Amino acid sequence: MGDRANIYLELPTGYAPDSPKGGVYLYTHWNGSEWPERLREALAFGANRWTDDQYLARIITSRVFADLVDGEMGGGLSLALGDNSHPIIVVEVADQTVSFADEDDETDRDKRYGRVSFAEYVAQVRASYPARAPHLT
């Protein structure tokens, strides 16, 4: 059992505006239902670094993993999707947007849904997963 979730941090692979994108997955085994809100709090905390990819990625990572500082289990980083129980949260760092995707669709920009700007995401009273994926409505 568990409450597994993933955040896909999509980052540019170079400094040119048209650089291809790559990504890293942040994975939790136990706190997946809390991750939309943890991401909202991390983005709010890091608002002054929204245009600094490296710093923002570190801020997001350290904030969502804050409860794992003293443990060796419970979450990790990967270039591949980990176990999952929720929609994947996609953070498009260069575009400053947050969206959601079904498993195996997170790297396909056309299949992401619920896309909002960082400012809109942070302005929510409390962030949560979408009620239903659009293809299920």
Backbone hydrogen bonds, N-H to C=O, Kabsch-Sander energy under -0.5 kcal/mol:
donor,donor_aa,acceptor,acceptor_aa,energy
3,D,29,H,-2.4
5,A,28,T,-1.8
7,I,26,L,-2.2
8,Y,89,I,-3.4
9,L,7,I,-0.7
9,L,24,V,-2.9
10,E,8,Y,-0.9
10,E,91,V,-2.7
11,L,9,L,-0.6
11,L,22,G,-2.6
13,T,20,P,-2.9
19,S,16,A,-2.1
22,G,11,L,-3.1
24,V,9,L,-1.7
25,Y,78,S,-3.5
26,L,7,I,-2.8
27,Y,25,Y,-0.5
27,Y,76,G,-2.9
28,T,5,A,-2.3
29,H,74,G,-2.8
30,W,74,G,-0.7
32,G,3,D,-3.1
34,E,31,N,-1.6
35,W,31,N,-0.6
35,W,32,G,-1.2
38,R,34,E,-2.4
39,L,35,W,-2.7
40,R,36,P,-2.0
41,E,37,E,-2.6
42,A,38,R,-2.3
43,L,39,L,-2.9
44,A,40,R,-2.2
45,F,41,E,-2.5
46,G,42,A,-2.4
47,A,44,A,-1.2
49,R,46,G,-2.7
50,W,47,A,-1.3
52,D,49,R,-2.0
53,D,51,T,-0.6
56,L,52,D,-2.9
57,A,53,D,-2.4
58,R,54,Q,-1.8
59,I,55,Y,-2.5
60,I,56,L,-2.9
61,T,57,A,-2.4
62,S,58,R,-2.7
63,R,59,I,-2.3
64,V,60,I,-2.6
65,F,61,T,-1.6
66,A,63,R,-1.1
68,L,65,F,-2.5
69,V,66,A,-1.0
71,G,68,L,-1.6
76,G,27,Y,-2.0
78,S,25,Y,-1.8
85,S,4,R,-1.6
88,I,101,A,-3.0
89,I,6,N,-2.1
90,V,88,I,-0.6
90,V,99,S,-3.1
91,V,8,Y,-2.8
91,V,89,I,-0.6
92,E,90,V,-0.7
92,E,97,T,-2.5
93,V,10,E,-1.9
93,V,91,V,-1.3
94,A,10,E,-0.5
96,Q,92,E,-1.2
97,T,92,E,-1.7
98,V,116,V,-2.7
99,S,90,V,-2.4
100,F,113,Y,-2.6
101,A,88,I,-1.8
105,D,102,D,-2.4
108,D,105,D,-1.6
109,R,107,T,-0.9
111,K,108,D,-2.0
112,R,109,R,-0.9
113,Y,100,F,-2.8
116,V,98,V,-2.4
118,F,96,Q,-2.1
121,Y,117,S,-2.5
122,V,118,F,-2.8
123,A,119,A,-1.7
124,Q,120,E,-0.5
124,Q,121,Y,-1.0
136,L,133,A,-2.1
137,T,134,P,-1.0
